[in-house]
Amino acid sequence: MPDLNTESRFPNPYAAYGAMVYAHRGLGETESAAFNARLALILANHIGDLAILRSAIALAKQAS
């Protein structure tokens, strides 16, 4: 599996986190889950590398 960059690449990681939290404001649990699914698909498409995607999935599964 390819190595993933898990360090923040944002100049202001707190602002990035805040943007993600703010995006969920006013959403119910179902709407929030649907938003997360859409966001994940958009970002996966942006990455465009199946090996990286599989590595990210494996890493995310370890954290649960």
N, C-alpha and C positions, 0 to 999 in steps of 0.2 A: 504494500500500500504506500502511496506517496505521503510524504510528510505534509501536514497541514500547518499553516501559520496560525497559531492560536493566540498570539500576542495582539493586543489592540493596534490597529493601523490608523486609528482616528486621531487627529491632532487634539481633539477634546472628547475623550471617550464618555465623559459624563453627559455631554450634549447628545451624543449618539444614543445612549441609553435612555435619556429623557425623551428623545423623539420617538423611540419605540414604545415607551410607556404612554406618552401622550396620544399616540395613534389608537390606543385602546380605550380612551376616554369615551364614555357614553355607550360602549358596546356591552351587550349582555354576554354571558358565558359562551353561548352557541355562536354568536356573532364574532366574538374574540377568537374562538377556535377557527372559524372559517377565514377570518382575516389572517391569522398565523399561517394557515395552509396556503392561501394565495400568495402571501409574502415569501414563504419558503419556495414555492414553485417559480416565482419571478426571479429570486436570487439564484436558484439552482440553474435556471435557464441562462442567467447572466454568466455564471461560472462556466457552463458549457463543457465540463470535463467530467466524464462518468467516473473515472478513477478517484478524482478529488471528491466528488459527491458521495461515492461509496465510503470513503475514509471519513467524511464528515458524519455520515449516518452512523457508522460504527462508533465514532467518538461520542456522539449524542446518546446512543444507546447505553454506553458505559456510565454516563452521568446519571441515568435514571434509577 
